[in-house]
Amino acid sequence: MEKSLEDRNEWEFDSCMREMFEMRDVDVREYSPLTLAYIGDAIYDLIIKSLMINEGNQPVQKLHKRTSSYVQASAQSRMMRKIQEYLTEEEHGIYKRGRNAKSVSPAKNQSVTDYRRATGFEALLGYLYLKKEWKRMLELVKIGLDDMASRESRDL
């Protein structure tokens, strides 16, 4: 019988990448919050795009529009507000480091508050991803997405 993801010591994609590209082990605590946000942005984008295509084949423009509504800073900021109550002390510290990091100015259509909170959200996801705490990372994303879905259904 196939082992569940929880029972595996390593994710196959991760172990293949490490082997093929001779990647070294790193101490995630050495990375700046903006570096954590950089990889966190990418992994969150991959999660959302994976969820979108799981709903079936659609025109790319439609996929892009739907994906954009989840990956913009205001959406990440709303998710982070919900997720905060579920964070451990360590996770909250990573979020705060990301939120408080001096970064480039936000996009024209995003508030500074949303942009900073979204940077903290991405830093947290990057941290969990690099620590290989994928289940925890996905649990937090699911909490945020479930909250967004319940808000949308109430607004209808």
C-alpha positions as a printed NumPy array, in Angstrom:
array([[  0.   ,   0.   ,   0.   ],
       [  1.266,   3.503,  -0.905],
       [  2.491,   5.644,   1.98 ],
       [  0.521,   8.806,   2.646],
       [  2.233,  12.164,   2.183],
       [  2.442,  12.495,   5.974],
       [  4.359,   9.226,   6.259],
       [  6.997,  10.189,   3.692],
       [ 10.206,  11.709,   4.956],
       [ 10.754,  13.729,   1.806],
       [  8.663,  15.041,  -1.001],
       [  9.786,  13.391,  -4.24 ],
       [ 10.002,  16.686,  -6.162],
       [ 12.237,  18.168,  -3.484],
       [ 14.549,  15.165,  -3.351],
       [ 14.769,  15.05 ,  -7.167],
       [ 15.652,  18.76 ,  -7.322],
       [ 18.306,  18.365,  -4.651],
       [ 19.857,  15.409,  -6.419],
       [ 19.701,  16.683, -10.009],
       [ 20.899,  20.201,  -9.259],
       [ 23.218,  19.256,  -6.403],
       [ 21.448,  21.676,  -4.088],
       [ 22.924,  22.121,  -0.648],
       [ 21.097,  22.191,   2.654],
       [ 20.556,  25.706,   3.937],
       [ 19.669,  27.244,   7.268],
       [ 16.376,  29.015,   6.587],
       [ 17.052,  31.36 ,   9.53 ],
       [ 19.886,  32.927,   7.52 ],
       [ 17.534,  34.317,   4.879],
       [ 16.218,  37.87 ,   4.957],
       [ 12.447,  38.291,   5.247],
       [ 12.334,  39.625,   1.679],
       [ 14.133,  36.519,   0.385],
       [ 11.584,  34.389,   2.241],
       [  8.796,  36.482,   0.671],
       [ 10.372,  36.003,  -2.769],
       [ 10.085,  32.21 ,  -2.614],
       [  6.8  ,  32.437,  -0.686],
       [  5.27 ,  34.473,  -3.506],
       [  6.276,  31.793,  -6.002],
       [  4.977,  28.863,  -3.961],
       [  1.675,  30.632,  -3.198],
       [  1.256,  31.399,  -6.905],
       [  1.865,  27.717,  -7.705],
       [ -0.69 ,  26.614,  -5.085],
       [ -3.369,  28.947,  -6.457],
       [ -2.653,  28.067, -10.099],
       [ -2.774,  24.355,  -9.222],
       [ -6.181,  24.843,  -7.584],
       [ -7.469,  26.789, -10.594],
       [ -6.476,  24.2  , -13.19 ],
       [ -7.833,  21.433, -10.97 ],
       [-11.279,  22.856, -11.699],
       [-10.876,  21.854, -15.353],
       [ -9.506,  23.111, -18.612],
       [-10.32 ,  26.797, -19.11 ],
       [ -9.123,  29.617, -21.338],
       [ -5.826,  31.02 , -20.029],
       [ -7.293,  34.544, -19.758],
       [ -9.995,  33.233, -17.431],
       [ -7.406,  31.322, -15.392],
       [ -5.261,  34.437, -15.11 ],
       [ -8.168,  36.631, -14.019],
       [ -9.295,  34.165, -11.348],
       [ -5.731,  33.584, -10.132],
       [ -5.083,  37.335,  -9.904],
       [ -8.011,  37.779,  -7.526],
       [ -6.27 ,  35.446,  -5.041],
       [ -2.641,  36.515,  -5.423],
       [ -3.055,  40.29 ,  -5.213],
       [ -1.872,  41.961,  -2.02 ],
       [ -5.375,  42.852,  -0.799],
       [ -6.484,  39.198,  -0.974],
       [ -3.33 ,  37.985,   0.781],
       [ -3.828,  40.673,   3.42 ],
       [ -7.402,  39.476,   4.107],
       [ -6.16 ,  35.891,   4.353],
       [ -3.39 ,  36.894,   6.739],
       [ -5.839,  38.611,   9.075],
       [ -7.724,  35.311,   9.4  ],
       [ -4.62 ,  33.121,   9.614],
       [ -2.965,  35.137,  12.407],
       [ -5.079,  33.531,  15.115],
       [ -3.736,  30.09 ,  14.1  ],
       [ -0.025,  30.961,  14.071],
       [  2.525,  29.636,  16.499],
       [  4.792,  32.128,  18.231],
       [  7.615,  31.273,  15.813],
       [  5.363,  31.687,  12.765],
       [  4.038,  34.999,  14.048],
       [  7.613,  36.228,  14.456],
       [  8.415,  35.331,  10.83 ],
       [  5.242,  37.074,   9.646],
       [  6.143,  40.228,  11.599],
       [  9.684,  40.251,  10.193],
       [  8.261,  40.06 ,   6.682],
       [  5.598,  42.648,   7.336],
       [  8.109,  45.106,   8.777],
       [ 10.804,  44.582,   6.132],
       [ 11.732,  47.62 ,   4.065],
       [ 10.711,  46.755,   0.54 ],
       [  9.837,  48.521,  -2.662],
       [  6.693,  50.603,  -2.748],
       [  3.384,  48.827,  -3.356],
       [  1.575,  48.671,  -6.679],
       [ -0.61 ,  51.659,  -7.545],
       [ -3.84 ,  49.886,  -6.686],
       [ -2.702,  48.418,  -3.333],
       [ -2.566,  50.105,   0.054],
       [  0.709,  50.178,   1.967],
       [ -0.941,  48.233,   4.806],
       [ -2.166,  45.471,   2.479],
       [  1.203,  45.322,   0.728],
       [  3.132,  44.988,   4.004],
       [  0.747,  42.373,   5.401],
       [  0.976,  40.44 ,   2.098],
       [  4.784,  40.562,   2.278],
       [  4.573,  39.075,   5.774],
       [  2.209,  36.382,   4.471],
       [  4.607,  35.506,   1.656],
       [  7.583,  35.477,   4.043],
       [  5.725,  33.034,   6.288],
       [  4.916,  30.74 ,   3.363],
       [  8.512,  30.934,   2.132],
       [  9.782,  30.063,   5.599],
       [  7.472,  27.054,   5.916],
       [  8.31 ,  25.911,   2.393],
       [ 12.065,  26.079,   2.976],
       [ 11.695,  24.299,   6.321],
       [  9.825,  21.574,   4.427],
       [  6.752,  22.118,   6.591],
       [  4.536,  21.75 ,   3.54 ],
       [  1.514,  20.354,   5.333],
       [  1.492,  23.271,   7.777],
       [  1.96 ,  25.736,   4.905],
       [ -1.006,  24.242,   3.041],
       [ -3.155,  24.135,   6.207],
       [ -2.679,  27.877,   6.683],
       [ -3.415,  28.616,   3.019],
       [ -6.568,  26.485,   3.248],
       [ -7.746,  28.39 ,   6.337],
       [ -7.321,  31.657,   4.447],
       [ -8.989,  30.387,   1.271],
       [-11.902,  28.888,   3.209],
       [-12.419,  32.237,   4.934],
       [-12.386,  34.059,   1.585],
       [-14.917,  31.585,   0.155],
       [-17.252,  31.996,   3.124],
       [-17.062,  35.803,   2.789],
       [-17.863,  35.544,  -0.928],
       [-20.872,  33.311,  -0.299],
       [-22.193,  35.73 ,   2.35 ],
       [-21.81 ,  38.636,  -0.071],
       [-23.948,  36.918,  -2.728]])
